[in-house]
Amino acid sequence: MTQDLEEPQGQAIQNTYESQTQPQGQKWKPSSADMQHYYERLLPFRYVFQWLSHSPKPTKDFTMREFAYEHRSGAYQRYNSFESQEEFKKSVVNANPTRFEIGAVYTVNPKERRNLPKNALKPISKELVFDIDLTDYDDIRTCCQGTDICMKCWKFIRVGSKIIESALRDDFGFKHLVWVFSGRRGAHCWISDSRARNLDELTRKAIVEYMDVLSSIRGNNKFMKKIKKPYHPHVERSFNYLKQEFIDIILEDQEPWLTSSTTPKDAKAWTQIEELLSFIPEKSLQIELRNKWINQNSLSTSKTKWEDINEVAKRVLKTQIQVLQLNEAKKDIIIYYMYPRLDVEVSRQMIHLLKSPFCIHPGTGNVCVPFDPSKNISNNSEDDEYGFNPTTAPNLKLIQSELEEWDRKPKNSNENENEKRLADYEKTSLKPYIDYFAKFVNELIKEELSGKRSREDDSLEF
């Protein structure tokens, strides 16, 4: 097979592997042998294959699909394709990439494209994908910046996943959705319904525009923000949920407008304060609030400032229309700070590649595990309050240690017989995540096969 080595799409490859399970300042870099061991013994190729084939057997949805490898050297190898699950696994083990990415299903076999006219390789289907990355929240999150995350800012992902999933299920009728941890600071939602996979790019663009509420107010003209009125039912429904989370996440956890007597003119806080004031339509109210906050000589929390808006408005606003406009502005503020911020290009383009579930993130060593945003599936009761906890999610070093510990345990003859029936992943903390993904895949295949039988039955009618 001819190899195509190209620059990676998106972010440059990072060569530092920082494990979130390690104490701060310490680094752990998986060796080539670590990765090969993971591919040989732990990655669930069977379920990834069946998910992409939509069948227990190879179909064109798998055999005509592009896979890309990101190599340790920094090279990027595109247009790989495979005829079976066995060939898929053998290729990944032999190539031993830092990760592999999933692309579209094409009209011709991607690896044969060099022998065909240039316009022969056309994408015909691919899962619809949404991507939320906490880097896009850096202007409003105060707990972390850049690649760092904690459970405070992960709440943005939890809220965003609920908003996106609600729209996809209730407004578009999609059923087969799975969320996958990006391995560091984000999450990907893969929609695998046949109807979603076969959307053309114009329709994908329309769905993205429906979901991307903030695009009209997150531009270069930073302080000119307005969400289209009246709110679309999706936006209104989202607001009713977001307002419940706003106090906890923004006013208490993030504290973007916090000032104190020691830092009354903190630059970052005042950038955020000016951002807040820019939403308020009445200039006189803006001036009064700014003067009040500038002249405060004691601690002034974000919650206090939020309450100040109504208190000062009672003195400044003279008409009912001004009050109504302020109430609308406060709704806009909540949506601006809380609505999910999407990487829209991931969703629009059918040819966009995205790393596969269960890959190892090259910068953290974390496993990109599927998860349920609404409940804990880790079998760790300490995670119950979070649903999914990215800071304790499976890490390559952790699961290697778990497997080594299992292998060292003394066993009697009955235990040895039982162990022979266990897959290696079942001996580690990967088990609940793979079981969750297997259930998702089985439900998808069941519907695919049911739909195929229905179409075959229809074709017999005359």
MARZABA-720400 format. One record per residue (C-alpha): residue number from 0; residue in one letter; y, x, z. Coordinates in nm, 2 decimals. Example, Ala and Ser with C-alpha at 12.3 -4.5 7.8 and 13.67 -1.06 7.14 Angstrom:
<rs>
<r 0,'a',<-0.45,1.23,0.78>>
<r 1,'s',<-0.11,1.37,0.71>>
</rs>
This chain:
<rs>
<r 0,'m',<0.00,0.00,0.00>>
<r 1,'t',<0.34,0.13,-0.09>>
<r 2,'q',<0.57,0.17,0.21>>
<r 3,'d',<0.93,0.06,0.21>>
<r 4,'l',<1.13,0.26,0.47>>
<r 5,'e',<1.47,0.11,0.53>>
<r 6,'e',<1.74,0.09,0.80>>
<r 7,'p',<1.67,-0.17,1.06>>
<r 8,'q',<1.85,-0.51,1.04>>
<r 9,'g',<2.08,-0.58,1.33>>
<r 10,'q',<2.11,-0.33,1.62>>
<r 11,'a',<2.02,0.03,1.58>>
<r 12,'i',<1.70,0.14,1.73>>
<r 13,'q',<1.74,0.26,2.09>>
<r 14,'n',<1.53,0.56,2.20>>
<r 15,'t',<1.58,0.50,2.57>>
<r 16,'y',<1.32,0.29,2.75>>
<r 17,'e',<1.45,0.16,3.07>>
<r 18,'s',<1.22,-0.05,3.28>>
<r 19,'q',<1.38,-0.33,3.47>>
<r 20,'t',<1.10,-0.29,3.73>>
<r 21,'q',<1.21,0.07,3.80>>
<r 22,'p',<1.48,0.16,4.06>>
<r 23,'q',<1.82,0.19,3.90>>
<r 24,'g',<1.88,0.53,3.75>>
<r 25,'q',<1.52,0.60,3.68>>
<r 26,'k',<1.38,0.57,3.33>>
<r 27,'w',<1.04,0.53,3.19>>
<r 28,'k',<0.96,0.59,2.82>>
<r 29,'p',<0.63,0.44,2.69>>
<r 30,'s',<0.44,0.71,2.50>>
<r 31,'s',<0.28,0.65,2.16>>
<r 32,'a',<-0.05,0.63,2.35>>
<r 33,'d',<0.09,0.36,2.59>>
<r 34,'m',<0.18,0.15,2.29>>
<r 35,'q',<-0.15,0.20,2.11>>
<r 36,'h',<-0.33,0.10,2.43>>
<r 37,'y',<-0.13,-0.21,2.45>>
<r 38,'y',<-0.20,-0.31,2.08>>
<r 39,'e',<-0.57,-0.23,2.11>>
<r 40,'r',<-0.64,-0.41,2.44>>
<r 41,'l',<-0.36,-0.66,2.53>>
<r 42,'l',<-0.15,-0.80,2.26>>
<r 43,'p',<-0.30,-1.15,2.16>>
<r 44,'f',<-0.33,-1.09,1.79>>
<r 45,'r',<-0.55,-1.40,1.76>>
<r 46,'y',<-0.29,-1.64,1.88>>
<r 47,'v',<-0.01,-1.48,1.69>>
<r 48,'f',<-0.22,-1.50,1.37>>
<r 49,'q',<-0.31,-1.86,1.42>>
<r 50,'w',<0.05,-1.95,1.50>>
<r 51,'l',<0.17,-1.81,1.17>>
<r 52,'s',<-0.12,-1.93,0.97>>
<r 53,'h',<-0.11,-2.28,1.12>>
<r 54,'s',<-0.48,-2.27,1.12>>
<r 55,'p',<-0.78,-2.09,1.27>>
<r 56,'k',<-0.84,-1.94,0.92>>
<r 57,'p',<-0.61,-1.74,0.69>>
<r 58,'t',<-0.37,-1.96,0.48>>
<r 59,'k',<-0.09,-1.86,0.25>>
<r 60,'d',<0.15,-1.92,0.54>>
<r 61,'f',<0.00,-1.60,0.68>>
<r 62,'t',<-0.12,-1.40,0.38>>
<r 63,'m',<0.21,-1.44,0.18>>
<r 64,'r',<0.43,-1.36,0.48>>
<r 65,'e',<0.64,-1.05,0.54>>
<r 66,'f',<0.59,-0.83,0.84>>
<r 67,'a',<0.81,-0.53,0.92>>
<r 68,'y',<0.75,-0.23,1.14>>
<r 69,'e',<1.00,-0.04,1.34>>
<r 70,'h',<0.88,0.31,1.38>>
<r 71,'r',<0.94,0.56,1.67>>
<r 72,'s',<1.10,0.79,1.42>>
<r 73,'g',<1.37,0.53,1.34>>
<r 74,'a',<1.22,0.44,1.00>>
<r 75,'y',<1.19,0.07,0.92>>
<r 76,'q',<0.90,-0.04,0.70>>
<r 77,'r',<0.93,-0.38,0.53>>
<r 78,'y',<0.71,-0.60,0.31>>
<r 79,'n',<0.38,-0.55,0.49>>
<r 80,'s',<0.14,-0.84,0.44>>
<r 81,'f',<-0.22,-0.90,0.55>>
<r 82,'e',<-0.52,-1.10,0.44>>
<r 83,'s',<-0.68,-1.17,0.78>>
<r 84,'q',<-0.64,-1.14,1.15>>
<r 85,'e',<-0.86,-0.83,1.16>>
<r 86,'e',<-0.65,-0.65,0.89>>
<r 87,'f',<-0.33,-0.75,1.08>>
<r 88,'k',<-0.45,-0.60,1.40>>
<r 89,'k',<-0.59,-0.29,1.24>>
<r 90,'s',<-0.27,-0.22,1.06>>
<r 91,'v',<-0.05,-0.26,1.37>>
<r 92,'v',<-0.29,-0.03,1.57>>
<r 93,'n',<-0.29,0.23,1.30>>
<r 94,'a',<0.09,0.22,1.24>>
<r 95,'n',<0.16,0.20,1.61>>
<r 96,'p',<0.52,0.08,1.57>>
<r 97,'t',<0.77,0.04,1.85>>
<r 98,'r',<0.77,-0.33,1.75>>
<r 99,'f',<0.69,-0.55,1.46>>
<r 100,'e',<0.90,-0.83,1.32>>
<r 101,'i',<0.82,-1.15,1.14>>
<r 102,'g',<0.98,-1.26,0.82>>
<r 103,'a',<0.95,-1.54,0.56>>
<r 104,'v',<0.66,-1.67,0.36>>
<r 105,'y',<0.72,-1.58,-0.01>>
<r 106,'t',<0.62,-1.71,-0.35>>
<r 107,'v',<0.42,-1.39,-0.41>>
<r 108,'n',<0.25,-1.14,-0.19>>
<r 109,'p',<0.52,-0.92,-0.04>>
<r 110,'k',<0.32,-0.60,-0.07>>
<r 111,'e',<0.27,-0.66,-0.45>>
<r 112,'r',<0.63,-0.71,-0.53>>
<r 113,'r',<0.68,-0.37,-0.70>>
<r 114,'n',<0.44,-0.48,-0.98>>
<r 115,'l',<0.64,-0.80,-1.04>>
<r 116,'p',<0.99,-0.89,-1.18>>
<r 117,'k',<1.26,-0.85,-0.92>>
<r 118,'n',<1.33,-1.23,-0.90>>
<r 119,'a',<0.96,-1.31,-0.84>>
<r 120,'l',<0.99,-1.25,-0.46>>
<r 121,'k',<1.15,-1.57,-0.32>>
<r 122,'p',<1.13,-1.70,0.03>>
<r 123,'i',<0.98,-2.05,0.05>>
<r 124,'s',<0.94,-2.12,0.42>>
<r 125,'k',<1.00,-1.98,0.77>>
<r 126,'e',<1.02,-2.11,1.12>>
<r 127,'l',<1.37,-2.23,1.22>>
<r 128,'v',<1.50,-1.99,1.49>>
<r 129,'f',<1.78,-2.00,1.74>>
<r 130,'d',<1.90,-1.69,1.93>>
<r 131,'i',<2.10,-1.68,2.25>>
<r 132,'d',<2.22,-1.33,2.37>>
<r 133,'l',<2.40,-1.27,2.69>>
<r 134,'t',<2.62,-1.00,2.52>>
<r 135,'d',<2.81,-1.30,2.36>>
<r 136,'y',<2.90,-1.40,2.72>>
<r 137,'d',<3.06,-1.07,2.81>>
<r 138,'d',<3.41,-1.22,2.80>>
<r 139,'i',<3.32,-1.47,3.07>>
<r 140,'r',<3.04,-1.33,3.28>>
<r 141,'t',<3.15,-1.10,3.56>>
<r 142,'c',<2.82,-1.02,3.73>>
<r 143,'c',<2.70,-0.79,3.44>>
<r 144,'q',<2.81,-0.65,3.11>>
<r 145,'g',<2.65,-0.52,2.80>>
<r 146,'t',<2.27,-0.48,2.83>>
<r 147,'d',<2.26,-0.55,3.20>>
<r 148,'i',<2.14,-0.89,3.33>>
<r 149,'c',<2.07,-1.06,3.66>>
<r 150,'m',<1.96,-1.41,3.77>>
<r 151,'k',<2.33,-1.52,3.79>>
<r 152,'c',<2.40,-1.46,3.42>>
<r 153,'w',<2.05,-1.57,3.31>>
<r 154,'k',<2.16,-1.92,3.41>>
<r 155,'f',<2.36,-1.92,3.09>>
<r 156,'i',<2.03,-1.89,2.90>>
<r 157,'r',<1.86,-2.15,3.11>>
<r 158,'v',<2.15,-2.40,3.04>>
<r 159,'g',<2.17,-2.30,2.67>>
<r 160,'s',<1.80,-2.36,2.62>>
<r 161,'k',<1.82,-2.70,2.77>>
<r 162,'i',<2.11,-2.80,2.54>>
<r 163,'i',<1.95,-2.66,2.23>>
<r 164,'e',<1.60,-2.81,2.30>>
<r 165,'s',<1.75,-3.15,2.38>>
<r 166,'a',<1.92,-3.16,2.04>>
<r 167,'l',<1.62,-3.03,1.85>>
<r 168,'r',<1.39,-3.28,2.00>>
<r 169,'d',<1.61,-3.59,2.04>>
<r 170,'d',<1.84,-3.55,1.74>>
<r 171,'f',<1.61,-3.39,1.48>>
<r 172,'g',<1.27,-3.50,1.61>>
<r 173,'f',<1.11,-3.15,1.62>>
<r 174,'k',<0.81,-3.12,1.85>>
<r 175,'h',<0.67,-2.77,1.83>>
<r 176,'l',<0.92,-2.55,2.00>>
<r 177,'v',<0.85,-2.23,2.19>>
<r 178,'w',<1.10,-2.01,2.37>>
<r 179,'v',<1.05,-1.63,2.38>>
<r 180,'f',<1.22,-1.38,2.61>>
<r 181,'s',<1.39,-1.11,2.39>>
<r 182,'g',<1.28,-0.85,2.64>>
<r 183,'r',<1.62,-0.77,2.77>>
<r 184,'r',<1.92,-1.01,2.77>>
<r 185,'g',<1.83,-1.31,2.55>>
<r 186,'a',<1.59,-1.57,2.43>>
<r 187,'h',<1.47,-1.69,2.09>>
<r 188,'c',<1.36,-2.05,2.01>>
<r 189,'w',<1.10,-2.07,1.74>>
<r 190,'i',<1.06,-2.42,1.58>>
<r 191,'s',<0.72,-2.44,1.40>>
<r 192,'d',<0.71,-2.80,1.28>>
<r 193,'s',<0.62,-2.81,0.91>>
<r 194,'r',<0.94,-3.00,0.84>>
<r 195,'a',<1.14,-2.72,1.01>>
<r 196,'r',<0.96,-2.44,0.83>>
<r 197,'n',<1.02,-2.59,0.49>>
<r 198,'l',<1.40,-2.64,0.53>>
<r 199,'d',<1.61,-2.48,0.26>>
<r 200,'e',<1.90,-2.26,0.36>>
<r 201,'l',<2.17,-2.53,0.30>>
<r 202,'t',<1.99,-2.76,0.54>>
<r 203,'r',<1.95,-2.48,0.80>>
<r 204,'k',<2.32,-2.41,0.77>>
<r 205,'a',<2.40,-2.78,0.83>>
<r 206,'i',<2.18,-2.78,1.14>>
<r 207,'v',<2.34,-2.46,1.27>>
<r 208,'e',<2.69,-2.61,1.22>>
<r 209,'y',<2.58,-2.92,1.41>>
<r 210,'m',<2.47,-2.70,1.70>>
<r 211,'d',<2.74,-2.43,1.69>>
<r 212,'v',<3.01,-2.63,1.87>>
<r 213,'l',<3.21,-2.33,1.97>>
<r 214,'s',<3.26,-2.18,1.63>>
<r 215,'s',<3.59,-2.36,1.58>>
<r 216,'i',<3.74,-2.23,1.90>>
<r 217,'r',<3.60,-1.87,1.93>>
<r 218,'g',<3.80,-1.70,1.66>>
<r 219,'n',<4.07,-1.43,1.62>>
<r 220,'n',<4.34,-1.67,1.74>>
<r 221,'k',<4.20,-1.66,2.09>>
<r 222,'f',<4.43,-1.89,2.27>>
<r 223,'m',<4.44,-2.17,2.02>>
<r 224,'k',<4.14,-2.37,2.12>>
<r 225,'k',<4.05,-2.73,2.05>>
<r 226,'i',<3.71,-2.90,2.01>>
<r 227,'k',<3.70,-3.18,1.76>>
<r 228,'k',<3.78,-3.53,1.90>>
<r 229,'p',<3.63,-3.77,1.96>>
<r 230,'y',<3.33,-3.58,2.08>>
<r 231,'h',<3.01,-3.61,1.87>>
<r 232,'p',<2.74,-3.78,2.08>>
<r 233,'h',<2.55,-3.45,2.10>>
<r 234,'v',<2.86,-3.28,2.25>>
<r 235,'e',<2.92,-3.57,2.49>>
<r 236,'r',<2.56,-3.56,2.60>>
<r 237,'s',<2.59,-3.18,2.64>>
<r 238,'f',<2.91,-3.21,2.85>>
<r 239,'n',<2.74,-3.46,3.09>>
<r 240,'y',<2.49,-3.19,3.17>>
<r 241,'l',<2.72,-2.89,3.16>>
<r 242,'k',<2.97,-3.04,3.41>>
<r 243,'q',<2.69,-3.05,3.67>>
<r 244,'e',<2.63,-2.68,3.63>>
<r 245,'f',<2.99,-2.57,3.59>>
<r 246,'i',<3.07,-2.54,3.96>>
<r 247,'d',<2.76,-2.34,4.04>>
<r 248,'i',<2.77,-2.10,3.75>>
<r 249,'i',<3.13,-2.05,3.67>>
<r 250,'l',<3.33,-2.13,3.98>>
<r 251,'e',<3.08,-1.99,4.23>>
<r 252,'d',<2.86,-1.73,4.06>>
<r 253,'q',<3.09,-1.58,3.80>>
<r 254,'e',<3.43,-1.63,3.96>>
<r 255,'p',<3.63,-1.54,3.64>>
<r 256,'w',<3.97,-1.63,3.79>>
<r 257,'l',<3.93,-1.46,4.13>>
<r 258,'t',<4.24,-1.28,4.26>>
<r 259,'s',<4.31,-1.13,4.60>>
<r 260,'s',<4.60,-0.98,4.79>>
<r 261,'t',<4.47,-0.63,4.71>>
<r 262,'t',<4.43,-0.70,4.34>>
<r 263,'p',<4.67,-0.98,4.26>>
<r 264,'k',<4.72,-0.87,3.90>>
<r 265,'d',<4.37,-0.76,3.82>>
<r 266,'a',<4.38,-0.71,3.44>>
<r 267,'k',<4.04,-0.87,3.36>>
<r 268,'a',<4.10,-1.17,3.60>>
<r 269,'w',<4.44,-1.23,3.44>>
<r 270,'t',<4.30,-1.22,3.09>>
<r 271,'q',<4.06,-1.49,3.20>>
<r 272,'i',<4.34,-1.68,3.37>>
<r 273,'e',<4.55,-1.68,3.06>>
<r 274,'e',<4.25,-1.80,2.87>>
<r 275,'l',<4.22,-2.09,3.11>>
<r 276,'l',<4.59,-2.17,3.09>>
<r 277,'s',<4.57,-2.17,2.71>>
<r 278,'f',<4.36,-2.49,2.71>>
<r 279,'i',<4.63,-2.68,2.91>>
<r 280,'p',<4.84,-2.88,2.66>>
<r 281,'e',<5.15,-2.93,2.87>>
<r 282,'k',<5.36,-2.61,2.88>>
<r 283,'s',<5.54,-2.71,3.20>>
<r 284,'l',<5.21,-2.74,3.38>>
<r 285,'q',<5.10,-2.40,3.24>>
<r 286,'i',<5.42,-2.24,3.38>>
<r 287,'e',<5.39,-2.40,3.72>>
<r 288,'l',<5.03,-2.29,3.76>>
<r 289,'r',<5.10,-1.93,3.64>>
<r 290,'n',<5.39,-1.90,3.88>>
<r 291,'k',<5.18,-2.03,4.17>>
<r 292,'w',<4.89,-1.79,4.10>>
<r 293,'i',<5.11,-1.49,4.04>>
<r 294,'n',<5.29,-1.54,4.37>>
<r 295,'q',<4.98,-1.59,4.58>>
<r 296,'n',<4.94,-1.31,4.84>>
<r 297,'s',<4.59,-1.40,4.96>>
<r 298,'l',<4.25,-1.46,4.83>>
<r 299,'s',<4.25,-1.72,4.55>>
<r 300,'t',<3.90,-1.82,4.42>>
<r 301,'s',<3.81,-1.97,4.09>>
<r 302,'k',<3.72,-2.29,4.26>>
<r 303,'t',<4.07,-2.30,4.43>>
<r 304,'k',<4.24,-2.25,4.10>>
<r 305,'w',<4.03,-2.52,3.93>>
<r 306,'e',<4.14,-2.76,4.21>>
<r 307,'d',<4.51,-2.64,4.17>>
<r 308,'i',<4.52,-2.78,3.82>>
<r 309,'n',<4.49,-3.14,3.95>>
<r 310,'e',<4.71,-3.08,4.25>>
<r 311,'v',<5.00,-2.93,4.05>>
<r 312,'a',<4.95,-3.18,3.77>>
<r 313,'k',<5.03,-3.46,4.02>>
<r 314,'r',<5.38,-3.32,4.05>>
<r 315,'v',<5.44,-3.21,3.70>>
<r 316,'l',<5.29,-3.46,3.47>>
<r 317,'k',<5.50,-3.78,3.41>>
<r 318,'t',<5.30,-4.00,3.18>>
<r 319,'q',<4.95,-4.14,3.15>>
<r 320,'i',<4.91,-3.98,2.81>>
<r 321,'q',<4.98,-3.63,2.97>>
<r 322,'v',<4.71,-3.71,3.23>>
<r 323,'l',<4.46,-3.81,2.96>>
<r 324,'q',<4.53,-3.50,2.76>>
<r 325,'l',<4.48,-3.28,3.07>>
<r 326,'n',<4.14,-3.45,3.14>>
<r 327,'e',<4.04,-3.39,2.78>>
<r 328,'a',<4.15,-3.02,2.81>>
<r 329,'k',<3.93,-2.98,3.13>>
<r 330,'k',<3.63,-3.11,2.94>>
<r 331,'d',<3.70,-2.85,2.66>>
<r 332,'i',<3.72,-2.58,2.93>>
<r 333,'i',<3.38,-2.67,3.07>>
<r 334,'i',<3.23,-2.68,2.72>>
<r 335,'y',<3.39,-2.35,2.62>>
<r 336,'y',<3.25,-2.17,2.93>>
<r 337,'m',<2.91,-2.33,2.94>>
<r 338,'y',<2.80,-2.44,2.59>>
<r 339,'p',<2.54,-2.20,2.43>>
<r 340,'r',<2.68,-1.92,2.22>>
<r 341,'l',<2.45,-1.88,1.92>>
<r 342,'d',<2.39,-1.59,1.68>>
<r 343,'v',<2.41,-1.82,1.38>>
<r 344,'e',<2.30,-1.57,1.11>>
<r 345,'v',<1.95,-1.56,1.27>>
<r 346,'s',<1.92,-1.94,1.21>>
<r 347,'r',<2.09,-1.96,0.87>>
<r 348,'q',<1.90,-1.70,0.67>>
<r 349,'m',<1.54,-1.75,0.57>>
<r 350,'i',<1.49,-1.38,0.50>>
<r 351,'h',<1.61,-1.28,0.85>>
<r 352,'l',<1.34,-1.09,1.04>>
<r 353,'l',<1.29,-1.13,1.41>>
<r 354,'k',<1.06,-0.95,1.65>>
<r 355,'s',<0.73,-1.11,1.72>>
<r 356,'p',<0.64,-1.27,2.06>>
<r 357,'f',<0.45,-1.03,2.28>>
<r 358,'c',<0.62,-0.72,2.13>>
<r 359,'i',<0.74,-0.46,2.37>>
<r 360,'h',<1.12,-0.43,2.38>>
<r 361,'p',<1.21,-0.08,2.28>>
<r 362,'g',<1.49,-0.04,2.54>>
<r 363,'t',<1.32,-0.18,2.85>>
<r 364,'g',<0.94,-0.18,2.82>>
<r 365,'n',<0.94,-0.55,2.89>>
<r 366,'v',<0.70,-0.78,2.71>>
<r 367,'c',<0.86,-1.05,2.49>>
<r 368,'v',<0.67,-1.33,2.65>>
<r 369,'p',<0.69,-1.70,2.57>>
<r 370,'f',<0.83,-1.91,2.86>>
<r 371,'d',<0.91,-2.26,2.96>>
<r 372,'p',<1.28,-2.29,3.04>>
<r 373,'s',<1.22,-2.59,3.26>>
<r 374,'k',<0.95,-2.46,3.49>>
<r 375,'n',<0.79,-2.15,3.63>>
<r 376,'i',<0.46,-2.06,3.46>>
<r 377,'s',<0.42,-1.70,3.60>>
<r 378,'n',<0.19,-1.80,3.89>>
<r 379,'n',<0.44,-1.63,4.11>>
<r 380,'s',<0.58,-1.89,4.36>>
<r 381,'e',<0.89,-1.67,4.42>>
<r 382,'d',<1.00,-1.76,4.07>>
<r 383,'d',<0.99,-2.14,4.12>>
<r 384,'e',<1.36,-2.17,4.18>>
<r 385,'y',<1.44,-1.99,3.85>>
<r 386,'g',<1.19,-2.14,3.61>>
<r 387,'f',<1.17,-1.81,3.42>>
<r 388,'n',<1.28,-1.48,3.59>>
<r 389,'p',<1.35,-1.21,3.33>>
<r 390,'t',<1.38,-0.94,3.61>>
<r 391,'t',<1.01,-0.99,3.72>>
<r 392,'a',<0.86,-1.08,3.37>>
<r 393,'p',<0.57,-0.86,3.26>>
<r 394,'n',<0.65,-0.50,3.18>>
<r 395,'l',<0.43,-0.26,2.99>>
<r 396,'k',<0.40,-0.02,3.28>>
<r 397,'l',<0.33,-0.31,3.52>>
<r 398,'i',<0.05,-0.45,3.32>>
<r 399,'q',<-0.10,-0.11,3.26>>
<r 400,'s',<-0.11,-0.06,3.63>>
<r 401,'e',<-0.27,-0.40,3.68>>
<r 402,'l',<-0.54,-0.33,3.43>>
<r 403,'e',<-0.61,0.02,3.58>>
<r 404,'e',<-0.63,-0.14,3.93>>
<r 405,'w',<-0.87,-0.40,3.80>>
<r 406,'d',<-1.09,-0.13,3.64>>
<r 407,'r',<-1.10,0.07,3.97>>
<r 408,'k',<-1.22,-0.22,4.18>>
<r 409,'p',<-1.58,-0.20,4.29>>
<r 410,'k',<-1.79,-0.49,4.15>>
<r 411,'n',<-2.13,-0.63,4.20>>
<r 412,'s',<-2.36,-0.72,3.92>>
<r 413,'n',<-2.25,-1.08,3.90>>
<r 414,'e',<-1.88,-0.97,3.89>>
<r 415,'n',<-1.96,-0.73,3.61>>
<r 416,'e',<-2.12,-1.01,3.40>>
<r 417,'n',<-1.82,-1.23,3.46>>
<r 418,'e',<-1.58,-0.95,3.37>>
<r 419,'k',<-1.75,-0.91,3.03>>
<r 420,'r',<-1.64,-1.26,2.94>>
<r 421,'l',<-1.28,-1.18,3.04>>
<r 422,'a',<-1.02,-1.06,2.79>>
<r 423,'d',<-0.82,-0.77,2.91>>
<r 424,'y',<-0.50,-0.97,2.93>>
<r 425,'e',<-0.67,-1.21,3.17>>
<r 426,'k',<-0.68,-0.92,3.43>>
<r 427,'t',<-0.30,-0.89,3.42>>
<r 428,'s',<0.02,-1.09,3.48>>
<r 429,'l',<0.03,-1.15,3.10>>
<r 430,'k',<-0.24,-1.42,3.15>>
<r 431,'p',<-0.02,-1.73,3.22>>
<r 432,'y',<0.22,-1.65,2.93>>
<r 433,'i',<-0.07,-1.60,2.68>>
<r 434,'d',<-0.24,-1.92,2.81>>
<r 435,'y',<0.09,-2.10,2.76>>
<r 436,'f',<0.13,-1.97,2.41>>
<r 437,'a',<-0.23,-2.05,2.32>>
<r 438,'k',<-0.18,-2.41,2.43>>
<r 439,'f',<0.14,-2.43,2.21>>
<r 440,'v',<-0.06,-2.29,1.91>>
<r 441,'n',<-0.35,-2.52,1.96>>
<r 442,'e',<-0.12,-2.83,1.97>>
<r 443,'l',<0.05,-2.70,1.65>>
<r 444,'i',<-0.28,-2.65,1.47>>
<r 445,'k',<-0.41,-2.98,1.57>>
<r 446,'e',<-0.11,-3.16,1.42>>
<r 447,'e',<-0.12,-2.94,1.10>>
<r 448,'l',<-0.49,-3.02,1.05>>
<r 449,'s',<-0.43,-3.39,1.12>>
<r 450,'g',<-0.15,-3.40,0.87>>
<r 451,'k',<-0.37,-3.22,0.61>>
<r 452,'r',<-0.65,-3.48,0.65>>
<r 453,'s',<-0.40,-3.76,0.62>>
<r 454,'r',<-0.26,-3.62,0.29>>
<r 455,'e',<-0.62,-3.58,0.16>>
<r 456,'d',<-0.70,-3.94,0.25>>
<r 457,'d',<-0.39,-4.06,0.08>>
<r 458,'s',<-0.48,-3.87,-0.24>>
<r 459,'l',<-0.81,-4.07,-0.26>>
<r 460,'e',<-0.63,-4.40,-0.29>>
<r 461,'f',<-0.60,-4.55,-0.64>>
</rs>
